[in-house]
Amino acid sequence: MKNVKLISLALSMLICFLTTAQEKRISGTVTDKSKAPLPGVSIMVQKSKKATQTDFDGNYAIQAQPGDVLIFSYIGFKTENITVKQPNIINVIMQENSNQLQDVLVVGYGSSEYEDNSYSRPERKSRPVKASKVKAVSVQTSANYVQAAPNQNSVIRGVQSVSAKDEPLYIIDGIPVRSNQFAKVNPNDIQEVKVLKDDDATSIYGSKAGSGVVVVYTKNGIYKNLSEKELNAKLNIQPVEPSQEDYNTFVENDFESPKTAPLSTFSIDVDNASYTNVRRFINNGQAVPKDAVRVEEMVNFFKYNYPQPKDQNPFSISTELSDSPWNAKNKVLKIGLQGKNIPTESLPASNLVFLIDVSGSMSDINKLPLLKQSLKILVNELREKDKVAIVVYAGAAGLVLSPTSGNEKQTINDALEKLNAGGSTAGGAGIELAYKIATENFIKNGNNRVILATDGDFNVGSTSNTDMEKLIEEKRKSGVFLTCLGYGMGNYKDSKMETLADKGNGNYAYIDNIQEANRFLGKEFKGSMFAIAKDVKIQIEFNPKQIQAYRLIGYENRKLRPEDFKNDAIDAGELGSNHTVTALYEIIPAGVTSDYLNTQPDDLKYTKVKETDNNYKDELATIKFRYKKPDGDKSIEIVQVIENKAVALEKASDDFKFSTAVAWFGLKLRDSKLISNTSSDDILKLAKQGISNDTEGYKAEFIRLTESAKFN
């Protein structure tokens, strides 16, 4: 009997060994049907814990063995199950999931008689139409609006998809309308929808119908013979242009002398909304508005290789000094903070309130529909001990979902799905209610946070930013943190979003697509949602023996007065788990002749500063940090001396090269007058030299953006 057991054990071990030996590396690329790569696709080995995701270029790799089933899943696409066979390379083309639509109108073979309300051929009263080989018209309906579904294309011309640049012609009661007008039609008003293609479309509507026609007839022809203005009024559309986007104006930091301005003080900023917003403009082929560019947010979009803290402080400090890539005679000082990486299981319980804008301005596909999918990504990260409430605001504010455990994901997602856009934009009442719910369910030593998701087009008090600042400054005293998620374009109010985040112990992200939502709310969930330090301030004193002048690159809206540094009543930025913060100073060394220096009068009687003691001749600067614990009221101070030891640019770290390349690009976008070299080729060269630790492909994406950017 003992021998039998030994033989069984040996066989089991042999089978296990053979199974392991058969395991191999499976790799490939995941694309959509247009061959465009899909980043962030989830790949999982069925009946196993093995999982991975595609990178920015759609590439993946995972260990599996023949017979295993790989499950490819992605929001908006059908899940693909593929059995591993002999080849080690499996490329996948994912198909869009039309089942996500609430209604899909399918027009098959056949003919129909209709009264022709065409604007192009009024003499034609009726004719038989054969809507042949029409695959499907993706139409999503709700109680308040009808629109093309997110991540779906209207398929009209045979099996060809109609892209956003080649969309069908929309006709409502004989009036040609734009897609945003079509999206506003109340489905309860619709009597019939017809789809025409090819000759049947162009013979009636002319060349404009080359991509097909969607013809809508309403009950009693309620939109018939309306002017453009009357149609917009009836559909409750306020026409907007890109120029109606709103950004805070600011003047870039100039050089200052350490003799007349010995201290530079600012609040850290971990926001990166400016970068994703800039990316949106570039991807749309548009010039970037100068005031949309906040250089520090562009630099801080990327993560750098800073060491984890080794002492009791929640972050480590790194500094590096090298040559300025845009001004040959100058130097650049890089300051890096690395937040402590706290394991997910050790993070405190979360008390979250989603504050969602459901006003009429949120009806576009890249607003509320994208918002709902984004928050589902966040919901997926929640644990049983976490809880979520949902507050919405439009004409009035209301509680949609009372605090619900994070393990009841379906309940939370169902509540999100039921949200529809419509109404005015009274955001003040929503903020009041959201903070009320958050404070009533406050978790001591927990993560208490309001997550505001909006296009920023809302009113608070008399609608001025001053009213909004007062409101949010009052609310932050509750100990509740704030995260702002911005969506949309055209009427996007970046200025309000930035103000809210700056004044409310908050952070701010602009969500331009589902991949960005997956990055900020999924992969970087801990850093985005869990503060490990708040009111983090930096003050640096430069040694006038070594430095003629300095300037802080970016952070214009985060500068503080020297006396604010030790004033614990002054608000500053928060730092999240595993977050990094990078700040850059450009320095004009002592003895260098520079065109950027303001001429200072000699021999001033009252402002003459005593020469620096020779004991400090090797010091470049002294840097101080102050921070509070997330639930604390008293700051803790750290002091560090920076030695005057510079390395040549070619020997600088990859982090130094890439961060300065991003800053350089931002300065060029802002048309900075303080950079002598504006060569895009040189920016690209430096960025490519610094591209490392880019597993997610964001740095490679930056290089592509730089190559395609349009400059004013």
MOCORQUI-V124678 format. One record per backbone hydrogen bond with DSSP energy under -1.0 kcal/mol. CO is the residue of the C=O (numbers start at 1). NH is the residue of the N-H. E is the energy in kcal/mol with one decimal. If there is no record, write none. Layout:
CO NH E
CO NH E
This chain:
1 5 -1.9
2 6 -2.1
3 7 -2.7
4 8 -2.5
5 9 -2.6
6 10 -2.3
7 11 -2.6
8 12 -2.5
9 13 -2.3
10 14 -2.4
11 15 -2.8
12 16 -2.5
13 17 -2.4
14 18 -2.8
15 19 -2.6
16 20 -2.4
17 21 -2.6
18 22 -1.7
24 64 -2.8
26 62 -2.7
27 90 -2.6
28 60 -1.9
29 92 -2.2
30 38 -2.4
31 94 -2.9
32 35 -2.0
36 32 -2.1
41 54 -1.5
42 73 -2.5
43 52 -2.6
44 71 -3.0
45 48 -1.1
50 45 -2.2
52 43 -2.8
54 40 -1.9
55 58 -2.2
58 30 -2.6
59 55 -2.4
60 28 -1.5
62 26 -3.4
64 24 -3.8
65 68 -2.4
68 84 -3.2
69 46 -3.1
70 82 -2.6
71 44 -1.9
72 80 -2.5
73 42 -2.4
74 77 -2.1
76 97 -2.3
80 72 -3.1
82 70 -3.3
84 67 -2.7
88 27 -2.3
92 31 -2.5
95 78 -3.3
96 98 -1.0
97 100 -1.6
98 101 -1.6
105 137 -2.1
112 129 -1.5
121 124 -1.6
125 116 -2.6
129 112 -1.3
130 132 -1.7
136 155 -1.4
137 105 -1.3
137 139 -1.0
140 147 -2.7
145 142 -1.7
147 140 -3.7
149 152 -1.6
154 162 -1.3
155 136 -1.1
156 158 -1.5
157 160 -2.5
163 166 -1.2
169 214 -3.0
170 177 -2.6
171 216 -3.5
172 175 -2.2
175 172 -2.7
178 182 -2.6
179 183 -2.2
181 184 -1.2
182 185 -1.2
183 146 -1.5
186 189 -2.3
187 190 -1.1
189 219 -2.9
192 217 -3.0
194 215 -3.5
196 213 -2.3
197 200 -1.2
198 202 -2.6
199 203 -2.5
201 205 -2.8
202 206 -1.8
206 209 -1.9
207 210 -1.8
209 212 -2.3
212 169 -2.7
213 196 -2.3
214 171 -2.7
215 194 -3.1
216 173 -2.7
217 191 -3.0
217 192 -2.0
218 221 -1.7
221 224 -1.5
223 226 -1.4
227 231 -3.0
228 232 -2.5
229 233 -2.1
230 234 -2.4
231 235 -2.1
232 237 -3.2
241 244 -2.6
242 245 -1.9
246 495 -2.0
256 550 -2.2
257 261 -2.9
262 542 -1.0
264 540 -2.5
265 560 -2.6
266 538 -2.8
272 276 -1.4
273 277 -2.2
274 278 -2.8
275 279 -2.6
276 280 -1.7
277 281 -1.9
278 282 -2.4
279 283 -2.8
280 284 -1.5
281 286 -2.8
282 285 -1.8
289 292 -1.6
290 293 -1.7
294 297 -1.0
294 298 -1.5
295 299 -2.5
296 300 -2.1
299 302 -1.0
304 306 -1.8
314 340 -2.6
316 338 -1.5
318 336 -3.4
320 334 -3.3
321 647 -2.1
322 332 -2.9
326 677 -1.4
327 330 -1.8
330 324 -2.3
331 587 -3.1
332 322 -2.0
333 585 -2.5
334 320 -1.8
335 583 -2.4
336 318 -2.7
337 581 -2.0
338 316 -2.1
340 578 -1.3
343 346 -1.5
344 347 -1.3
349 447 -3.0
350 387 -2.2
351 449 -2.4
352 389 -2.0
353 451 -3.0
354 391 -3.4
355 453 -2.6
356 393 -1.8
358 422 -2.7
359 362 -2.2
360 363 -1.4
362 368 -2.2
364 367 -1.8
367 371 -3.2
368 372 -2.6
369 373 -1.6
370 374 -2.4
371 375 -2.5
372 376 -1.3
373 377 -1.1
374 378 -1.3
375 379 -2.6
376 380 -1.8
378 381 -1.7
379 382 -1.5
383 386 -1.2
386 406 -2.8
387 352 -2.7
388 404 -2.3
389 354 -3.1
390 400 -2.5
390 401 -1.7
391 356 -2.9
392 398 -2.5
393 358 -2.2
394 426 -1.9
396 394 -1.6
398 392 -2.5
401 390 -2.2
404 388 -2.5
405 408 -1.8
408 412 -1.8
409 413 -2.9
410 414 -2.5
411 415 -1.7
412 416 -1.8
413 417 -2.4
414 418 -1.3
416 419 -1.6
423 360 -2.6
425 427 -1.6
425 459 -3.5
427 431 -2.3
428 432 -2.2
429 433 -2.3
430 434 -2.6
431 435 -2.3
432 436 -1.8
433 437 -2.5
434 438 -2.3
435 439 -2.6
436 440 -2.2
437 441 -1.3
439 442 -1.2
443 446 -2.3
447 351 -3.0
448 481 -3.0
449 353 -2.0
450 483 -2.6
451 355 -2.8
452 485 -3.4
453 357 -2.4
454 487 -1.5
455 493 -2.6
456 458 -1.8
459 428 -1.6
460 463 -1.8
464 468 -1.5
465 469 -2.6
466 470 -2.2
467 471 -2.1
468 472 -2.6
469 473 -2.5
470 474 -1.7
471 475 -1.9
472 476 -1.8
475 478 -1.8
476 479 -1.7
481 450 -2.6
482 507 -1.6
483 452 -2.6
484 509 -2.5
485 454 -2.2
486 511 -2.9
489 491 -1.4
492 246 -2.3
493 497 -1.6
494 498 -2.8
495 499 -2.0
496 500 -2.4
497 501 -2.2
498 502 -2.6
499 503 -2.1
500 504 -1.3
501 506 -1.6
505 482 -1.6
507 484 -2.8
508 272 -1.3
509 486 -2.9
513 517 -1.8
514 518 -2.2
515 519 -1.9
516 520 -2.8
517 521 -2.5
518 523 -2.6
519 524 -2.5
522 525 -1.4
524 528 -2.4
525 529 -2.2
526 530 -2.0
530 577 -1.9
533 575 -3.0
534 628 -2.6
536 268 -2.0
537 626 -1.9
538 266 -2.4
539 624 -3.1
540 264 -2.1
541 622 -2.2
543 546 -1.8
543 547 -1.9
546 590 -2.4
549 588 -2.9
550 256 -2.8
551 586 -2.6
555 558 -1.8
558 267 -2.5
561 564 -1.7
562 565 -1.2
567 570 -1.8
573 536 -3.0
575 532 -3.2
575 533 -1.4
576 579 -2.1
579 339 -3.9
581 337 -2.8
583 335 -3.0
584 553 -2.7
585 333 -2.9
586 551 -1.9
587 331 -2.5
588 548 -2.6
588 549 -1.4
589 592 -1.6
613 616 -2.0
614 617 -1.7
616 619 -1.8
618 644 -2.6
620 543 -2.6
621 642 -3.2
622 541 -3.0
623 640 -2.7
624 539 -2.5
625 638 -2.7
626 537 -2.7
627 636 -3.1
628 534 -2.6
629 632 -2.6
636 627 -1.9
638 625 -2.7
640 623 -3.2
642 620 -2.8
642 621 -1.6
643 645 -1.9
648 651 -1.4
649 652 -1.2
653 657 -2.2
654 658 -2.9
655 659 -2.5
656 660 -2.1
657 661 -1.7
658 662 -2.3
659 663 -2.2
660 664 -2.5
661 665 -2.3
662 666 -2.3
663 667 -2.7
664 668 -2.1
665 669 -2.4
666 670 -1.8
667 672 -2.7
668 671 -1.6
679 683 -1.7
680 684 -2.5
681 685 -2.3
682 686 -2.2
683 687 -2.4
684 688 -2.5
685 689 -1.7
686 690 -1.4
690 692 -1.0
697 701 -1.7
698 702 -1.8
699 703 -1.8
700 704 -1.7
701 705 -2.4
702 706 -2.6
703 707 -1.8
704 708 -1.3
705 709 -1.0
